[in-house]
């Protein structure tokens, strides 16, 4: 399953978290960590930057409600940044390992294949 959403709650994180968010690039992997004892949402899922170990925000509430049980059951999901325009516009994709396609698995463009096959 693939989910796409904006990162939630970044505006409530401390300045250190916001400064980390500014430098996160598209295609970076982030860590998902369940927070079942969250007083506001029992399905809460934190998003953590692996290098800085900074907690930068949450998976939005609707998506967390769908994912929480699967994460609790140890279904392997990864979180990837797809767009970062500062903490106000930070989009992520969360997907299972089965939904991941490695770049070398993408089909070659037809034009390059034809060039290889036609001797000129």
C-alpha positions as CSV (number, residue, x, y, z in Angstrom):
1,X,0.0,0.0,0.0
2,X,1.2,3.5,-0.8
3,X,0.1,6.6,1.2
4,X,1.0,10.2,0.3
5,X,0.5,13.1,2.7
6,X,1.9,16.2,4.2
7,X,3.9,15.9,7.3
8,X,1.7,17.1,10.2
9,X,2.6,19.1,13.4
10,X,5.9,20.5,12.2
11,X,4.8,24.0,13.1
12,X,4.5,22.9,16.8
13,X,8.0,21.3,16.9
14,X,10.9,23.3,18.4
15,X,13.3,25.4,16.4
16,X,15.8,22.6,16.2
17,X,13.3,20.3,14.4
18,X,12.3,23.1,12.0
19,X,15.9,23.7,11.1
20,X,16.5,20.0,10.4
21,X,13.4,20.0,8.1
22,X,14.7,22.9,6.0
23,X,17.7,20.8,4.9
24,X,15.9,17.4,4.2
25,X,16.1,16.6,0.5
26,X,13.6,14.7,-1.7
27,X,14.2,10.9,-1.7
28,X,15.6,11.0,1.8
29,X,14.3,8.1,4.0
30,X,12.8,9.0,7.4
31,X,11.9,6.8,10.3
32,X,8.4,6.0,11.4
33,X,7.9,5.4,15.1
34,X,4.6,4.5,16.8
35,X,3.6,6.5,19.8
36,X,0.6,4.6,21.3
37,X,0.8,6.5,24.6
38,X,0.1,9.9,22.9
39,X,-2.7,11.6,24.9
40,X,-4.2,13.2,21.7
41,X,-4.1,10.2,19.4
42,X,-3.6,6.5,20.2
43,X,-2.7,5.9,16.6
44,X,0.1,8.5,16.6
45,X,3.1,7.9,14.4
46,X,6.1,10.1,14.8
47,X,8.4,10.9,11.9
48,X,12.1,11.1,12.8
49,X,15.1,12.3,10.8
50,X,17.6,9.4,11.0
51,X,20.9,11.4,10.9
52,X,19.9,14.0,13.5
53,X,17.5,11.7,15.4
54,X,15.2,14.7,15.5
55,X,11.5,14.1,15.9
56,X,10.2,16.4,13.1
57,X,6.5,15.8,13.0
58,X,3.7,13.2,12.7
59,X,1.9,11.2,10.1
60,X,-1.4,12.9,9.7
61,X,-4.2,11.5,11.9
62,X,-6.3,9.9,9.1
63,X,-3.3,8.1,7.7
64,X,-2.0,7.1,11.1
65,X,-5.4,5.4,11.9
66,X,-4.9,3.2,8.9
67,X,-1.2,2.4,9.5
68,X,-1.0,2.1,13.3
69,X,-2.1,-1.5,13.5
70,X,0.1,-2.6,10.7
71,X,3.2,-0.9,12.2
72,X,2.3,-2.6,15.6
73,X,2.2,-5.9,13.7
74,X,5.7,-5.1,12.3
75,X,4.7,-4.7,8.7
76,X,7.8,-3.0,7.2
77,X,7.0,0.4,5.9
78,X,9.4,3.1,4.7
79,X,8.8,6.8,4.7
80,X,10.3,8.9,1.8
81,X,10.3,12.6,1.3
82,X,8.9,13.6,-2.1
83,X,8.7,17.4,-1.7
84,X,10.1,19.9,0.8
85,X,9.4,23.6,0.5
86,X,10.1,24.3,4.2
87,X,8.0,23.0,7.1
88,X,4.8,24.5,5.6
89,X,4.9,22.2,2.6
90,X,6.6,18.9,3.3
91,X,5.2,15.9,1.5
92,X,6.0,12.3,2.3
93,X,5.2,8.9,0.8
94,X,4.8,5.9,3.1
95,X,5.0,2.5,1.4
96,X,5.6,-1.1,2.0
97,X,8.8,-2.8,0.8
98,X,6.7,-4.6,-1.9
99,X,5.7,-1.2,-3.4
100,X,9.3,0.0,-3.7
101,X,10.9,0.0,-7.2
102,X,14.6,0.4,-7.3
103,X,15.9,2.7,-10.0
104,X,17.6,-0.1,-11.9
105,X,14.3,-1.9,-12.1
106,X,12.7,0.9,-14.2
107,X,12.3,0.0,-17.8
108,X,14.7,1.6,-20.2
109,X,13.2,4.3,-22.5
110,X,12.3,2.8,-25.9
111,X,14.5,5.3,-27.8
112,X,17.7,4.1,-26.0
113,X,16.8,0.5,-26.6
114,X,16.2,1.2,-30.3
115,X,19.5,3.0,-30.6
116,X,21.3,-0.1,-29.2
117,X,19.5,-2.5,-31.6
118,X,19.8,-0.6,-34.9
119,X,23.2,-0.5,-36.5
120,X,23.8,2.8,-38.3
